[in-house]
Every structure is written in structure tokens, then in C-alpha cells.
């Protein structure tokens, strides 16, 4: 089964790939990734774009939910991503992308909390402006 990501996550991964290729001097690959849409990049990487990625919710519902369990699942997902990429024939690009994906997995809750905080601040600004 393909890893599920949102369109925004696919776009962020595409931009990271462009930046990485520029950084390592592979301008042809950077241009190739830059010319792709988020959907094309996801297809290229074997990702599936969905509205709300299935983060193993059925497994989460079966197990005891809680902060420790959620954190352990994040860690396990990140380790799985890195283990999948760690093969003798893996290219530097593939390894760098896997590290980026693992970081995305580990930073997912931080981003969600940050998004919620940003939303709360916008709501407060709207209230202030209305007074």
C-alpha cells in the first residue's frame, strides 16, 4: 500500500527535493522536480494523495490511546521509513528524501499544534478588530 499524504505534504516534499538537488549540484533533477506538480511528484515517489491521510487509525483505535502510544507510533513510523530506504543500492537522493520523510513524521504533531495556535491567534485578532 502506498504511503498516504495530503497535497500540502506532497508539495512540501517536492520543494524539499528541489532544494536538495540544487544543494548537491544536480540542477537537471532540481529542474525536473521543479517542473512537476505535487500530484506528479507524489506519483513519482509512490505516494497517494488523500484529503486526510490514514495514519493507521484502525490500529490506533485498537490500541490504548494516549500520548506515549502516539509518540511510539510516530517513532515506529519514522524508523520504518528509514529502514525501508536503507539498502545497499539506495542513492544519496533516496536516502535524503527518506530522512526528510522521517522528519516530517516526527514533526507532524508539532505542525498540528502550531496550526491550531495560528488559528487561535487569528480568531483573537478577529475579535479585537470587531471591538
GROMACS elastic network, one bead per residue, 0.5 to 0.9 nm:
[ bonds ]
;  ai    aj funct       b0    kb
    1     4     6  0.87246   500
    1    48     6  0.89738   500
    2    46     6  0.60813   500
    2    47     6  0.53399   500
    2    48     6  0.58162   500
    3    46     6  0.74215   500
    3    47     6  0.51272   500
    3    48     6  0.59930   500
    3    49     6  0.85829   500
    3    53     6  0.84826   500
    3    54     6  0.88733   500
    4    47     6  0.59724   500
    4    49     6  0.58282   500
    4    50     6  0.63295   500
    4    52     6  0.83496   500
    4    53     6  0.51090   500
    4    54     6  0.65661   500
    4    55     6  0.80470   500
    5     8     6  0.79937   500
    5     9     6  0.58810   500
    5    10     6  0.63768   500
    5    42     6  0.84778   500
    5    47     6  0.68463   500
    5    48     6  0.61346   500
    5    49     6  0.50808   500
    5    50     6  0.60191   500
    5    51     6  0.80280   500
    5    52     6  0.75716   500
    5    53     6  0.53178   500
    5    54     6  0.83913   500
    6     9     6  0.51235   500
    6    10     6  0.63013   500
    6    11     6  0.86143   500
    6    48     6  0.82120   500
    6    49     6  0.52776   500
    6    50     6  0.53271   500
    6    51     6  0.57524   500
    6    52     6  0.64131   500
    6    53     6  0.62759   500
    7    10     6  0.50726   500
    7    11     6  0.61238   500
    7    12     6  0.85956   500
    7    38     6  0.64641   500
    7    39     6  0.72004   500
    7    42     6  0.85750   500
    7    49     6  0.57694   500
    7    50     6  0.71434   500
    7    51     6  0.75777   500
    8    11     6  0.50386   500
    8    12     6  0.61400   500
    8    13     6  0.86041   500
    8    38     6  0.79013   500
    9    12     6  0.50339   500
    9    13     6  0.61610   500
    9    14     6  0.85551   500
    9    38     6  0.86237   500
    9    49     6  0.87672   500
    9   104     6  0.85678   500
   10    13     6  0.50708   500
   10    14     6  0.61132   500
   10    15     6  0.86474   500
   10    38     6  0.54215   500
   10    39     6  0.72514   500
   10    41     6  0.70866   500
   10    42     6  0.58350   500
   10    47     6  0.80287   500
   10    48     6  0.89376   500
   10    49     6  0.74063   500
   11    15     6  0.61890   500
   11    16     6  0.85635   500
   11    37     6  0.76316   500
   11    39     6  0.80735   500
   11    41     6  0.78823   500
   11    42     6  0.83309   500
   12    15     6  0.51389   500
   12    16     6  0.61582   500
   12    17     6  0.86391   500
   12    38     6  0.83336   500
   13    17     6  0.61780   500
   13    18     6  0.87041   500
   13    38     6  0.84451   500
   13    41     6  0.83512   500
   13    42     6  0.85549   500
   13    97     6  0.78980   500
   13   100     6  0.76878   500
   13   101     6  0.76989   500
   14    17     6  0.50957   500
   14    18     6  0.63479   500
   14    19     6  0.87329   500
   14    33     6  0.64882   500
   14    34     6  0.75103   500
   14    36     6  0.80362   500
   14    37     6  0.82510   500
   14    38     6  0.65429   500
   14    41     6  0.61739   500
   14    42     6  0.80194   500
   15    18     6  0.50506   500
   15    19     6  0.62200   500
   15    20     6  0.85619   500
   15    33     6  0.78514   500
   15    34     6  0.73323   500
   16    19     6  0.50652   500
   16    20     6  0.60260   500
   16    21     6  0.85516   500
   16    97     6  0.80443   500
   16   100     6  0.78649   500
   17    20     6  0.50331   500
   17    21     6  0.60728   500
   17    22     6  0.85135   500
   17    29     6  0.87393   500
   17    30     6  0.71258   500
   17    33     6  0.68995   500
   17    34     6  0.85901   500
   17    93     6  0.82113   500
   17    96     6  0.86057   500
   17    97     6  0.69588   500
   18    21     6  0.52708   500
   18    22     6  0.61928   500
   18    23     6  0.85605   500
   18    27     6  0.86195   500
   18    29     6  0.75376   500
   18    31     6  0.72576   500
   18    32     6  0.82908   500
   18    33     6  0.57518   500
   18    34     6  0.59776   500
   19    22     6  0.51377   500
   19    23     6  0.60520   500
   19    24     6  0.87220   500
   19    30     6  0.71504   500
   20    24     6  0.62347   500
   20    25     6  0.85171   500
   20    26     6  0.85650   500
   20    30     6  0.77545   500
   20    93     6  0.79680   500
   20    96     6  0.79573   500
   20    97     6  0.86332   500
   21    24     6  0.52715   500
   21    25     6  0.60832   500
   21    27     6  0.63206   500
   21    28     6  0.82734   500
   21    29     6  0.62189   500
   21    31     6  0.86980   500
   21    33     6  0.88100   500
   21    93     6  0.78409   500
   22    25     6  0.50749   500
   22    26     6  0.58095   500
   22    27     6  0.55525   500
   22    28     6  0.88397   500
   22    29     6  0.82559   500
   22    30     6  0.57536   500
   22    31     6  0.87192   500
   23    26     6  0.76700   500
   23    27     6  0.87689   500
   24    27     6  0.84163   500
   25    28     6  0.87593   500
   25    30     6  0.86408   500
   26    29     6  0.56399   500
   26    30     6  0.63052   500
   26    31     6  0.87802   500
   27    31     6  0.59691   500
   27    32     6  0.84113   500
   28    31     6  0.51558   500
   28    32     6  0.61550   500
   28    33     6  0.87438   500
   29    33     6  0.61492   500
   29    34     6  0.83398   500
   30    33     6  0.52633   500
   30    34     6  0.59396   500
   30    35     6  0.85621   500
   31    35     6  0.60822   500
   31    36     6  0.87754   500
   32    35     6  0.52996   500
   32    36     6  0.66811   500
   33    36     6  0.52262   500
   33    37     6  0.82818   500
   33    41     6  0.70397   500
   34    37     6  0.79670   500
   36    39     6  0.78304   500
   36    40     6  0.56140   500
   36    41     6  0.59026   500
   37    40     6  0.50891   500
   37    41     6  0.61532   500
   37    42     6  0.85249   500
   38    41     6  0.51248   500
   38    42     6  0.60935   500
   38    43     6  0.85947   500
   38    49     6  0.89133   500
   39    42     6  0.51130   500
   39    43     6  0.62034   500
   39    44     6  0.85928   500
   39    47     6  0.88892   500
   39    48     6  0.85129   500
   39    49     6  0.71281   500
   40    43     6  0.50819   500
   40    44     6  0.61057   500
   40    45     6  0.86778   500
   41    45     6  0.61985   500
   41    46     6  0.85146   500
   41    47     6  0.83178   500
   42    45     6  0.51314   500
   42    46     6  0.59960   500
   42    48     6  0.64527   500
   42    49     6  0.70318   500
   43    46     6  0.50062   500
   43    47     6  0.57264   500
   43    48     6  0.70247   500
   43    49     6  0.86453   500
   44    47     6  0.76422   500
   48    53     6  0.88221   500
   49    52     6  0.87137   500
   49    53     6  0.77974   500
   50    53     6  0.56862   500
   50    54     6  0.83968   500
   52    55     6  0.86412   500
   53    56     6  0.88221   500
   54    57     6  0.62132   500
   54    58     6  0.87820   500
   55    58     6  0.84880   500
   55    59     6  0.87204   500
   55    60     6  0.83219   500
   56    59     6  0.52879   500
   56    60     6  0.62232   500
   56    61     6  0.86790   500
   57    61     6  0.59640   500
   57    62     6  0.85274   500
   58    61     6  0.50671   500
   58    62     6  0.63083   500
   58    63     6  0.87772   500
   59    62     6  0.51727   500
   59    63     6  0.63375   500
   60    63     6  0.52447   500
   60    64     6  0.73430   500
   60    65     6  0.65509   500
   60    69     6  0.84842   500
   60    70     6  0.79853   500
   60    73     6  0.86802   500
   61    64     6  0.73507   500
   61    65     6  0.70899   500
   62    65     6  0.83353   500
   63    69     6  0.80255   500
   64    69     6  0.69923   500
   65    68     6  0.81402   500
   65    69     6  0.60157   500
   65    70     6  0.68940   500
   66    69     6  0.53584   500
   66    70     6  0.61217   500
   66    71     6  0.85631   500
   67    70     6  0.51660   500
   67    71     6  0.60704   500
   67    72     6  0.85141   500
   68    71     6  0.51686   500
   68    72     6  0.60871   500
   68    73     6  0.86115   500
   69    72     6  0.50915   500
   69    73     6  0.61953   500
   69    74     6  0.87051   500
   70    73     6  0.51058   500
   70    74     6  0.62937   500
   70    75     6  0.87023   500
   71    74     6  0.50562   500
   71    75     6  0.62360   500
   71    76     6  0.85794   500
   71   106     6  0.84892   500
   72    75     6  0.50441   500
   72    76     6  0.60555   500
   72    77     6  0.85464   500
   73    77     6  0.60373   500
   73    78     6  0.85293   500
   74    77     6  0.51191   500
   74    78     6  0.61912   500
   74    79     6  0.85876   500
   74   105     6  0.62817   500
   74   106     6  0.59586   500
   74   108     6  0.85549   500
   75    78     6  0.51223   500
   75    79     6  0.61032   500
   75    80     6  0.84975   500
   75   102     6  0.86770   500
   75   105     6  0.80201   500
   75   106     6  0.67412   500
   76    79     6  0.50759   500
   76    80     6  0.60166   500
   76    81     6  0.85972   500
   77    80     6  0.50277   500
   77    81     6  0.62128   500
   77    82     6  0.86970   500
   77   102     6  0.76161   500
   77   105     6  0.71137   500
   77   106     6  0.85350   500
   78    81     6  0.51203   500
   78    82     6  0.62988   500
   78    83     6  0.85870   500
   78    98     6  0.89499   500
   78    99     6  0.85830   500
   78   101     6  0.76075   500
   78   103     6  0.73484   500
   78   104     6  0.85182   500
   78   105     6  0.59899   500
   78   106     6  0.66894   500
   79    82     6  0.50977   500
   79    83     6  0.59735   500
   79    84     6  0.84937   500
   79   102     6  0.72853   500
   80    83     6  0.50307   500
   80    84     6  0.60387   500
   80    85     6  0.86587   500
   80   102     6  0.85890   500
   81    84     6  0.52509   500
   81    85     6  0.64947   500
   81    86     6  0.87991   500
   81    98     6  0.63228   500
   81    99     6  0.80840   500
   81   101     6  0.72697   500
   81   102     6  0.61524   500
   82    85     6  0.52395   500
   82    86     6  0.61237   500
   82    95     6  0.78859   500
   82    98     6  0.58780   500
   82    99     6  0.66192   500
   82   101     6  0.84947   500
   82   102     6  0.67000   500
   83    86     6  0.50891   500
   83    87     6  0.79467   500
   84    87     6  0.73752   500
   84    98     6  0.84336   500
   85    90     6  0.65846   500
   85    94     6  0.68386   500
   85    95     6  0.60091   500
   85    97     6  0.89156   500
   85    98     6  0.62047   500
   85    99     6  0.88319   500
   86    89     6  0.84856   500
   86    90     6  0.66036   500
   86    95     6  0.70654   500
   86    98     6  0.88078   500
   87    90     6  0.52993   500
   87    91     6  0.89162   500
   88    91     6  0.85412   500
   90    93     6  0.80910   500
   90    94     6  0.60784   500
   90    95     6  0.65663   500
   91    94     6  0.51599   500
   91    95     6  0.62818   500
   91    96     6  0.85795   500
   92    95     6  0.51652   500
   92    96     6  0.60994   500
   92    97     6  0.85843   500
   93    96     6  0.51034   500
   93    97     6  0.61102   500
   93    98     6  0.85413   500
   94    97     6  0.51370   500
   94    98     6  0.61200   500
   94    99     6  0.86479   500
   95    98     6  0.50316   500
   95    99     6  0.62177   500
   95   100     6  0.86364   500
   96    99     6  0.51089   500
   96   100     6  0.62756   500
   96   101     6  0.86999   500
   97   101     6  0.61736   500
   97   102     6  0.85984   500
   98   102     6  0.60918   500
   98   103     6  0.85206   500
   99   102     6  0.50512   500
   99   103     6  0.61597   500
   99   104     6  0.85771   500
  100   103     6  0.50726   500
  100   104     6  0.61637   500
  100   105     6  0.86946   500
  101   105     6  0.62612   500
  101   106     6  0.86785   500
  102   105     6  0.50786   500
  102   106     6  0.62518   500
  102   107     6  0.85566   500
  103   106     6  0.50258   500
  103   107     6  0.59080   500
  103   108     6  0.83245   500
  104   107     6  0.51079   500
  104   108     6  0.58321   500
  105   108     6  0.52429   500
  105   109     6  0.82891   500
  106   109     6  0.73766   500
  106   110     6  0.82807   500
  107   110     6  0.52413   500
  107   111     6  0.62815   500
  107   112     6  0.87815   500
  108   111     6  0.52379   500
  108   112     6  0.63071   500
  108   113     6  0.87357   500
  109   113     6  0.61066   500
  109   114     6  0.84320   500
  110   113     6  0.51848   500
  110   114     6  0.60579   500
  110   115     6  0.85714   500
  111   115     6  0.60235   500
  111   116     6  0.85590   500
  112   115     6  0.50662   500
  112   116     6  0.62323   500
  112   117     6  0.86445   500
  113   116     6  0.50807   500
  113   117     6  0.61814   500
  113   118     6  0.86207   500
  114   117     6  0.50216   500
  114   118     6  0.61134   500
  114   119     6  0.85604   500
  115   118     6  0.50745   500
  115   119     6  0.61760   500
  115   120     6  0.86354   500
  116   119     6  0.50504   500
  116   120     6  0.61848   500
  116   121     6  0.86744   500
  117   120     6  0.50188   500
  117   121     6  0.62125   500
  117   122     6  0.86628   500
  118   121     6  0.51102   500
  118   122     6  0.62436   500
  118   123     6  0.86827   500
  119   122     6  0.51073   500
  119   123     6  0.62430   500
  119   124     6  0.86996   500
  120   123     6  0.50937   500
  120   124     6  0.62757   500
  120   125     6  0.87207   500
  121   124     6  0.50577   500
  121   125     6  0.62089   500
  121   126     6  0.86594   500
  122   125     6  0.50531   500
  122   126     6  0.62259   500
  122   127     6  0.87247   500
  123   126     6  0.51241   500
  123   127     6  0.63785   500
  123   128     6  0.87637   500
  124   127     6  0.51204   500
  124   128     6  0.62342   500
  124   129     6  0.86708   500
  125   128     6  0.50198   500
  125   129     6  0.61111   500
  125   130     6  0.85984   500
  126   129     6  0.51873   500
  126   130     6  0.62559   500
  127   130     6  0.51600   500
  127   131     6  0.66529   500
  128   131     6  0.55300   500
